[in-house]
Amino acid sequence: MAAGLRLPSRQTTLLGGDEIYRRAAQASVLIGSAYKCDKCTKWHNTLASGFVISSDGVVATNHHVAAGATGEAMGVMTADGKFHQVLEVLATDKAHDVALLRIDAKDLAFLPLRDDAPAGSPIRCFSNPANTYGCISEGIITRYFHMNELERNGAIFMQITADYARGSSGGPIIDEYGNAVGMVASTSPIFTSIPIHSAATKDAKPVAPSQQMVRHNCATARAILELTHQK
C-alpha cells in the first residue's frame, strides 16, 4: 500500500465539456514499456495510458500495465512532452487492476478522485486508442458489478457506455466536475449466433458469430484510493 499520500479534494463546480477535456489532457500521461521479444531477437515497445492523481508525481494506471511480466524498462511522458523516469511502483492490486507509480516530476496537473459516483451518472473517457492520441468519448455509468474472472476474485468494477479500444488502458473516466471516478481496464464483447442459409446446402445451417455489444469495464476510483489508505 502507498500510505501517507496527500491527495487533493474532489471538485464540486460543474464544468463544460471543453474544460473537462483540457483538464483530462493536462493530467493524462503515456506509459511506455520496453521488452525483449520471445519470438525474435528484437526489443519492442508498448504504450498505455495513465493519469496524475497528485502534483508531486503520483500516477494511476492498471496493474496489467505496471506489472507486465515481460517489461524490462518503463517511463512516463507527461502532457508537456517531457519523459520521466519511473522511480518506483508504489502499490498494485491485481484483482482490481490498479497500480500507483511515482515519477521524477513535480508541480504536475492532476485529477482529483471521486469514489461515490452512482450508476446513471454522466461521464467522459479520455484515452489513446490504437495510438490515436487525445480522444474523448461520452456516456454514463451503467452499473457496478463483481468481476467473475478467475484473477479478479469477485472484485468490484464499473461499466460505462463511453467508448474506448486497445491502447486505452489506464485512461481516466471523468465526471462533470473534473474528478476521476474510474479508469479504463478492459472490454468484453457479447456475440450471438446467426444461421447462414445457402441454396447449395439447404439442410446445413452453419453459424456465424455476430457482435451485439461491447461491455466497457473500468477500475473504480475507490480501488485506487484503497491503495493509498484513503477510502
Rosetta silent file (secondary structure, phi, psi, omega in degrees, C-alpha in Angstrom):
SEQUENCE: MAAGLRLPSRQTTLLGGDEIYRRAAQASVLIGSAYKCDKCTKWHNTLASGFVISSDGVVATNHHVAAGATGEAMGVMTADGKFHQVLEVLATDKAHDVALLRIDAKDLAFLPLRDDAPAGSPIRCFSNPANTYGCISEGIITRYFHMNELERNGAIFMQITADYARGSSGGPIIDEYGNAVGMVASTSPIFTSIPIHSAATKDAKPVAPSQQMVRHNCATARAILELTHQK
SCORE:     score description
SCORE:     0.000 S_00000001
   1 L     0.000  149.415  179.432    0.000    0.000    0.000 S_00000001
   2 L  -100.476   69.129 -177.263    1.078    3.608   -0.677 S_00000001
   3 L   -70.426  152.079  173.579    0.223    5.026    2.731 S_00000001
   4 L    90.494   -0.959  177.365    0.781    8.664    3.546 S_00000001
   5 L   -70.171  139.482  176.941   -0.048   10.185    0.164 S_00000001
   6 L  -102.876  106.593 -176.897   -1.744   13.574    0.345 S_00000001
   7 L  -100.806  147.902  179.929   -4.393   13.675   -2.347 S_00000001
   8 L   -70.938  154.362  177.298   -6.390   16.763   -3.391 S_00000001
   9 L   -71.143  152.035  179.693  -10.058   17.127   -2.506 S_00000001
  10 L   -70.105  155.534 -177.201  -12.604   16.384   -5.195 S_00000001
  11 L   -90.310  149.614 -177.137  -14.084   19.233   -7.213 S_00000001
  12 L  -126.993    5.144  178.794  -17.721   20.344   -6.949 S_00000001
  13 L   -94.067  125.083 -179.274  -18.010   23.024   -9.665 S_00000001
  14 L   -64.345  134.988 -176.482  -19.840   21.907  -12.816 S_00000001
  15 L  -116.761  153.525  171.838  -17.613   22.164  -15.895 S_00000001
  16 L   -78.535  164.202 -177.800  -18.223   22.466  -19.612 S_00000001
  17 H   -60.600  -36.360 -179.490  -17.014   19.764  -21.980 S_00000001
  18 H   -66.685  -36.142  179.220  -14.096   21.852  -23.242 S_00000001
  19 H   -74.041  -36.146  175.201  -12.783   22.386  -19.703 S_00000001
  20 H   -61.008  -44.290  178.676  -13.174   18.696  -18.852 S_00000001
  21 H   -61.022  -45.648 -177.865  -11.152   17.862  -21.959 S_00000001
  22 H   -59.851  -46.122 -178.653   -8.456   20.387  -21.072 S_00000001
  23 H   -67.071  -39.743  178.924   -8.042   19.083  -17.535 S_00000001
  24 H   -64.679  -42.850 -179.436   -8.049   15.456  -18.644 S_00000001
  25 H   -64.648  -38.981 -178.914   -5.471   16.138  -21.350 S_00000001
  26 H   -69.099  -33.415 -175.912   -3.180   18.004  -18.939 S_00000001
  27 H   -91.514  -15.906 -176.762   -3.319   15.257  -16.301 S_00000001
  28 E   -80.049  151.843 -179.391   -3.125   12.232  -18.614 S_00000001
  29 E  -133.544  160.532  169.541    0.162   10.515  -19.408 S_00000001
  30 E  -104.055  134.994 -179.597    1.562    7.960  -21.804 S_00000001
  31 E  -115.874  119.249 -178.513    3.339    4.988  -20.236 S_00000001
  32 E  -109.845  137.861  176.469    5.905    3.168  -22.341 S_00000001
  33 E  -126.140  142.217  175.828    7.451   -0.214  -21.616 S_00000001
  34 E  -109.887  137.564  179.780   10.300   -1.966  -23.398 S_00000001
  35 E  -145.104  152.433  178.260   10.506   -5.736  -23.550 S_00000001
  36 E   -87.247  124.294 -177.352   12.592   -8.425  -25.234 S_00000001
  37 L   -68.276  140.605  176.518   10.514  -10.454  -27.661 S_00000001
  38 L   -92.921    4.723  179.242   10.324  -14.209  -27.071 S_00000001
  39 L  -115.025   -8.867  177.637    9.668  -14.804  -30.786 S_00000001
  40 L  -151.564 -174.380 -176.558   12.583  -12.834  -32.270 S_00000001
  41 L   -97.131    4.550 -173.860   15.830  -11.150  -31.234 S_00000001
  42 L   -94.129  159.765  169.490   14.449   -7.601  -31.190 S_00000001
  43 E   -91.823  145.933  179.822   13.265   -5.294  -28.426 S_00000001
  44 E  -128.585  162.506  179.185    9.709   -3.961  -28.675 S_00000001
  45 E  -121.745  147.235  172.139    7.746   -1.137  -27.075 S_00000001
  46 E  -124.529  150.276  177.799    4.191   -0.927  -25.759 S_00000001
  47 E  -122.356  137.189  175.046    2.158    2.173  -24.987 S_00000001
  48 E  -140.742 -177.945 -176.627   -0.622    2.555  -22.435 S_00000001
  49 E  -114.594  170.932  174.777   -2.288    5.396  -20.558 S_00000001
  50 E  -170.636 -179.355  176.146   -2.459    6.691  -17.024 S_00000001
  51 E  -151.826  150.225 -177.498   -3.226    9.904  -15.171 S_00000001
  52 E   -79.065  132.638  177.755   -1.679   12.009  -12.427 S_00000001
  53 E  -113.782   -5.158  178.233   -3.513   11.992   -9.081 S_00000001
  54 E  -150.074  135.989 -172.623   -1.046   14.115   -7.096 S_00000001
  55 L   -63.169  -16.529 -178.643    1.041   17.070   -8.280 S_00000001
  56 L   -91.048   18.610  168.740    4.234   15.565   -6.832 S_00000001
  57 L   102.898   22.153  176.411    4.356   12.783   -9.411 S_00000001
  58 E   -94.297  124.657 -175.224    1.953   10.004   -8.390 S_00000001
  59 E  -117.770  133.313  174.109    0.385    8.331  -11.430 S_00000001
  60 E   -96.865  138.007  174.344   -2.520    5.886  -11.510 S_00000001
  61 E  -153.304 -171.847  179.715   -2.615    3.155  -14.132 S_00000001
  62 L   -84.701  152.886  172.041   -3.597   -0.505  -14.457 S_00000001
  63 H   -58.648  -41.373 -176.679   -1.888   -3.393  -12.721 S_00000001
  64 H   -70.257  -14.664  172.903   -1.522   -5.091  -16.108 S_00000001
  65 H   -85.547  -45.662 -174.305    0.371   -2.015  -17.349 S_00000001
  66 H   -77.935  -26.838 -172.232    2.658   -1.583  -14.330 S_00000001
  67 L  -119.499   33.729  177.652    3.342   -5.233  -13.619 S_00000001
  68 L   -61.366  132.661 -173.991    3.732   -6.748  -17.090 S_00000001
  69 L   -64.756  -25.904 -174.803    5.786   -9.914  -16.804 S_00000001
  70 L   -98.812   -5.471 -176.509    7.900   -9.106  -19.884 S_00000001
  71 E   -69.598  133.701  178.505    8.619   -5.433  -19.211 S_00000001
  72 E  -110.357  -24.650 -179.574   12.283   -4.532  -18.664 S_00000001
  73 E  -149.722  148.501 -176.499   12.075   -0.734  -18.580 S_00000001
  74 E  -146.290  138.957  177.108    9.268    1.779  -18.105 S_00000001
  75 E  -144.235  166.072 -175.218    8.904    5.536  -18.462 S_00000001
  76 E  -128.405  132.600  174.340    6.150    8.143  -18.479 S_00000001
  77 E  -107.072  122.958  179.727    5.559   11.068  -20.847 S_00000001
  78 L   -86.704  174.479 -172.382    3.521   13.951  -19.417 S_00000001
  79 L   -62.006  -23.766  179.434    1.303   16.355  -21.366 S_00000001
  80 L   -82.702    4.949  178.101    4.170   18.818  -21.917 S_00000001
  81 L    85.181    3.128  179.561    6.058   16.176  -23.900 S_00000001
  82 L   -84.821  143.010 -179.720    8.663   15.529  -21.214 S_00000001
  83 E  -102.781  131.227 -174.372    9.766   11.974  -20.492 S_00000001
  84 E  -123.366  141.322  175.153   10.146   10.955  -16.849 S_00000001
  85 E   -70.515  139.552  171.044   11.789    8.047  -15.126 S_00000001
  86 E   -81.149  112.188 -177.792    9.556    5.790  -13.019 S_00000001
  87 E   -74.143  -38.614  179.583   11.188    5.997   -9.599 S_00000001
  88 E  -165.535  155.734  167.966    9.097    3.240   -8.058 S_00000001
  89 E   -90.788  110.055 -173.734    5.900    1.250   -8.217 S_00000001
  90 E   -71.161  -41.693 -176.508    4.205    2.446   -5.036 S_00000001
  91 E  -166.007  151.454  175.920    1.424   -0.147   -4.865 S_00000001
  92 E  -140.471  155.203  175.716   -0.519   -2.601   -7.026 S_00000001
  93 E  -141.520  102.693 -175.175   -3.763   -4.547   -6.777 S_00000001
  94 L   -66.225  -41.105 -176.765   -4.091   -7.294   -9.366 S_00000001
  95 L   -60.759  -41.787 -179.514   -7.707   -8.198   -8.550 S_00000001
  96 L   -92.241   -2.801  178.247   -8.932   -4.620   -9.115 S_00000001
  97 L    57.037   49.251  177.140   -6.353   -3.994  -11.903 S_00000001
  98 E  -129.797  153.851  177.840   -4.957   -0.789  -10.392 S_00000001
  99 E  -154.650  155.366  176.059   -1.448    0.439   -9.654 S_00000001
 100 E  -122.492  130.945  176.412    0.314    3.593   -8.497 S_00000001
 101 E  -114.609  152.553  169.443    3.643    4.797   -9.886 S_00000001
 102 E  -115.453  127.808  178.684    5.872    7.633   -8.721 S_00000001
 103 E  -111.212  164.218 -176.847    7.703    9.547  -11.411 S_00000001
 104 L   -84.759   74.880 -178.469   10.531   12.043  -11.207 S_00000001
 105 L  -157.025  154.365  179.960    8.414   15.192  -11.674 S_00000001
 106 L  -133.873  163.667  174.888    6.834   17.980   -9.619 S_00000001
 107 L    56.247   43.329 -179.263    4.038   20.568   -9.994 S_00000001
 108 L   -88.757  150.422  168.940    2.023   18.393  -12.355 S_00000001
 109 L   -68.033  147.481 -174.113   -1.602   18.887  -13.386 S_00000001
 110 L  -144.347  166.988  172.879   -3.762   16.222  -11.753 S_00000001
 111 L  -114.877  125.427  173.481   -7.283   14.818  -11.496 S_00000001
 112 L   -66.311  157.821  179.713   -8.932   14.530   -8.054 S_00000001
 113 E  -102.762  139.863  175.219  -10.537   11.177   -7.230 S_00000001
 114 L  -129.900  126.363 -172.263  -14.240   10.652   -6.505 S_00000001
 115 L  -111.200   12.420 -176.281  -15.413    7.262   -5.267 S_00000001
 116 L  -128.391   26.118  178.262  -19.192    7.688   -4.930 S_00000001
 117 L   -71.549  121.595 -176.151  -20.490    8.441   -8.453 S_00000001
 118 L   -79.321  161.895  172.479  -23.739    6.438   -8.811 S_00000001
 119 L   -57.703  140.607 -175.854  -24.878    4.383  -11.787 S_00000001
 120 L    97.813  -13.026 -179.238  -26.553    6.653  -14.310 S_00000001
 121 L   -69.303  138.003  175.051  -24.044    9.480  -13.799 S_00000001
 122 E   -70.898  139.915 -179.495  -22.770   11.168  -16.992 S_00000001
 123 E  -143.293  168.336  171.444  -19.066   10.627  -17.600 S_00000001
 124 E  -131.650  150.388  177.211  -16.368   11.062  -20.223 S_00000001
 125 E  -114.881  127.545  176.161  -13.428    8.814  -21.087 S_00000001
 126 E  -110.041  121.851 -174.743  -10.074   10.288  -22.101 S_00000001
 127 E  -155.922 -179.363 -177.254   -7.785    7.785  -23.796 S_00000001
 128 L  -128.895   68.349 -175.160   -5.378    6.955  -26.611 S_00000001
 129 H   -68.492  126.371  175.690   -6.983    4.094  -28.590 S_00000001
 130 H    49.480   46.759  178.823   -4.626    2.381  -31.056 S_00000001
 131 H    62.682   23.781  171.066   -2.163    5.299  -30.938 S_00000001
 132 L   -98.372   99.333 -164.657   -4.928    7.810  -31.670 S_00000001
 133 L   -83.230  142.011  172.655   -3.903   10.316  -29.060 S_00000001
 134 L    72.879   42.828  179.090   -6.153   12.564  -27.013 S_00000001
 135 E   -95.560  138.296  175.746   -9.571   11.058  -27.732 S_00000001
 136 E  -123.465  138.091  177.493  -12.569   11.819  -25.536 S_00000001
 137 E  -131.117  161.034 -170.438  -15.877    9.939  -25.591 S_00000001
 138 E  -123.099  148.642  177.369  -19.094   10.464  -23.689 S_00000001
 139 E  -177.681 -153.774  177.528  -21.540    8.180  -21.873 S_00000001
 140 E  -135.597  164.795  168.382  -22.870    7.165  -18.486 S_00000001
 141 E   -78.703  122.930 -177.778  -22.001    4.715  -15.732 S_00000001
 142 E   -90.833  -32.042 -179.544  -24.267    1.743  -16.414 S_00000001
 143 E  -174.784  165.474  165.325  -23.586   -0.357  -13.311 S_00000001
 144 E  -112.620  142.095 -173.609  -21.142   -1.607  -10.689 S_00000001
 145 E  -152.518  161.446  175.328  -20.592   -5.359  -10.632 S_00000001
 146 E   -88.038  120.674  178.769  -18.455   -8.184   -9.279 S_00000001
 147 L   -76.061  123.372 -174.237  -15.980   -9.372  -11.922 S_00000001
 148 L   -95.046    2.726  175.044  -16.105  -13.164  -12.051 S_00000001
 149 L   -61.221  147.935 -172.512  -12.874  -13.749  -13.967 S_00000001
 150 H   -55.113  -48.629 -175.904  -10.533  -16.012  -12.012 S_00000001
 151 H   -73.952  -12.020  179.534   -7.783  -13.436  -11.419 S_00000001
 152 H   -87.820  -23.708  171.848  -10.335  -10.770  -10.400 S_00000001
 153 L    55.455   37.904  177.232  -11.693  -12.824   -7.495 S_00000001
 154 L    77.839   13.365  179.814  -15.051  -11.016   -7.425 S_00000001
 155 L   -61.664  147.412 -179.167  -13.549   -7.504   -7.325 S_00000001
 156 E   -81.600  128.266  175.646  -15.987   -4.667   -7.987 S_00000001
 157 E  -122.550  169.207  179.407  -15.675   -2.959  -11.381 S_00000001
 158 E  -117.390  137.238  173.327  -17.635   -0.229  -13.137 S_00000001
 159 E  -108.175  143.016 -178.994  -19.200   -0.474  -16.602 S_00000001
 160 E  -133.339  164.515  176.375  -19.684    2.573  -18.816 S_00000001
 161 L   -97.689  -14.593  176.722  -21.129    3.353  -22.249 S_00000001
 162 L   -61.991  143.145 -171.393  -18.335    5.740  -23.319 S_00000001
 163 L   -91.130  150.809  170.182  -16.206    4.082  -25.985 S_00000001
 164 L  -161.967  171.949 -176.606  -12.539    3.108  -25.972 S_00000001
 165 L  -148.429 -173.467 -177.030  -10.272    0.459  -27.516 S_00000001
 166 L   -53.879  144.664 -174.721   -6.838   -1.161  -27.206 S_00000001
 167 L    92.104   -8.418 -178.062   -4.159    1.259  -26.056 S_00000001
 168 L   -91.375   -7.048 -176.991   -6.623    2.981  -23.731 S_00000001
 169 L   -49.127  129.843  178.932   -5.684    1.012  -20.614 S_00000001
 170 L    90.649   -3.573  179.272   -5.238    3.384  -17.672 S_00000001
 171 L   -70.311  144.620 -176.639   -7.190    6.261  -19.218 S_00000001
 172 E   -76.676  145.499  168.901   -9.302    8.295  -16.760 S_00000001
 173 E  -104.321  122.387 -165.602  -13.095    8.180  -16.534 S_00000001
 174 E  -120.763  138.069  177.630  -14.158   11.706  -15.579 S_00000001
 175 L   -86.551 -174.410 -175.706  -17.358   13.154  -14.116 S_00000001
 176 L   -72.582   -6.885 -177.828  -18.942   16.536  -14.905 S_00000001
 177 L  -107.047   -0.163 -179.874  -16.815   18.240  -12.249 S_00000001
 178 L    88.449   16.892  175.619  -13.425   17.080  -13.491 S_00000001
 179 L   -94.541  146.211  172.712  -12.959   14.270  -10.967 S_00000001
 180 E   -83.168  118.106  179.536  -11.674   10.837  -11.944 S_00000001
 181 E  -101.380   -7.410 -179.678  -14.349    8.291  -10.986 S_00000001
 182 E  -176.156 -169.930 -174.056  -12.615    5.330  -12.577 S_00000001
 183 E  -152.679  136.334  178.114  -10.048    4.102  -15.068 S_00000001
 184 E   -53.398  134.648  177.911  -10.163    2.095  -18.304 S_00000001
 185 E  -126.808  -54.592 -174.306   -9.418   -1.585  -17.666 S_00000001
 186 E  -160.459  174.636  171.440  -10.823   -3.955  -20.322 S_00000001
 187 E  -127.626  151.659  177.839  -13.578   -4.749  -22.819 S_00000001
 188 E  -134.996   97.887  179.171  -15.893   -7.770  -23.033 S_00000001
 189 E   -71.739  148.042  175.932  -17.684   -8.206  -26.378 S_00000001
 190 E  -112.792  127.367 -178.710  -21.003  -10.036  -26.489 S_00000001
 191 E  -115.151  154.982  168.967  -21.717  -12.229  -29.508 S_00000001
 192 E  -128.174  164.846 -178.094  -24.773  -14.044  -30.791 S_00000001
 193 E  -105.847  131.300 -179.214  -25.012  -16.790  -33.410 S_00000001
 194 E  -118.280  122.625  177.798  -26.788  -16.208  -36.721 S_00000001
 195 E   -64.119  141.298  176.805  -27.646  -19.156  -39.046 S_00000001
 196 L  -105.324  119.470 -179.456  -26.288  -18.846  -42.576 S_00000001
 197 L   -97.813  133.562 -178.928  -28.698  -20.072  -45.264 S_00000001
 198 L  -134.404  137.355  178.801  -27.299  -21.269  -48.551 S_00000001
 199 L   -65.801  -28.811 -178.572  -29.071  -22.557  -51.676 S_00000001
 200 L   -77.095  -23.463 -179.461  -26.273  -25.059  -52.181 S_00000001
 201 L  -131.509   74.827 -174.163  -26.664  -26.533  -48.696 S_00000001
 202 L   -61.718  -35.408 -175.858  -30.362  -26.345  -47.911 S_00000001
 203 L   -86.413  -28.001 -178.143  -30.169  -28.682  -44.952 S_00000001
 204 L   -81.723  138.123  179.931  -26.913  -27.405  -43.482 S_00000001
 205 L  -132.221   75.381  176.929  -27.120  -24.304  -41.308 S_00000001
 206 L   -61.767  157.898 -173.962  -23.644  -23.146  -40.356 S_00000001
 207 E  -116.719  133.382  176.771  -23.481  -20.476  -37.706 S_00000001
 208 E  -112.853  132.726  177.522  -21.673  -17.148  -37.891 S_00000001
 209 E   -71.732  141.661  177.732  -20.912  -15.103  -34.756 S_00000001
 210 E  -131.178  126.343 -179.249  -22.312  -11.586  -34.723 S_00000001
 211 E   -76.165  127.424  179.568  -21.207   -8.947  -32.226 S_00000001
 212 E   -96.042  -41.709  179.446  -24.120   -7.361  -30.408 S_00000001
 213 E  -162.110  168.887  175.995  -22.385   -5.002  -27.992 S_00000001
 214 E  -123.665  125.121  174.590  -19.156   -4.353  -26.105 S_00000001
 215 E   -85.470  129.690 -179.404  -19.069   -4.047  -22.339 S_00000001
 216 E  -103.683  107.480 -173.265  -16.549   -1.433  -21.189 S_00000001
 217 E   -97.954  128.965 -175.802  -15.121   -2.499  -17.831 S_00000001
 218 E  -126.564  142.076  168.559  -13.376    0.082  -15.658 S_00000001
 219 E   -68.499  152.054 -176.985  -11.456    0.019  -12.403 S_00000001
 220 E   -95.530  156.242  173.997  -13.070    2.242   -9.778 S_00000001
 221 H   -61.768  -32.523  178.829  -11.701    5.314   -8.053 S_00000001
 222 H   -61.223  -39.301  179.192  -12.363    3.514   -4.771 S_00000001
 223 H   -63.891  -37.097  176.589   -9.900    0.788   -5.766 S_00000001
 224 H   -67.143  -45.254 -179.876   -7.264    3.457   -6.411 S_00000001
 225 H   -61.511  -35.457  179.813   -7.990    5.178   -3.100 S_00000001
 226 H   -63.509  -25.957  175.688   -7.691    1.891   -1.248 S_00000001
 227 L   -70.183  -19.525 -178.115   -4.074    1.692   -2.404 S_00000001
 228 L  -105.143    3.239 -174.927   -3.443    4.941   -0.534 S_00000001
 229 L    66.838   18.265 -179.493   -5.423    4.026    2.633 S_00000001
 230 L  -114.652   90.201 -175.439   -7.799    6.879    1.734 S_00000001
 231 L   -96.613    0.000    0.000  -11.267    5.277    1.377 S_00000001
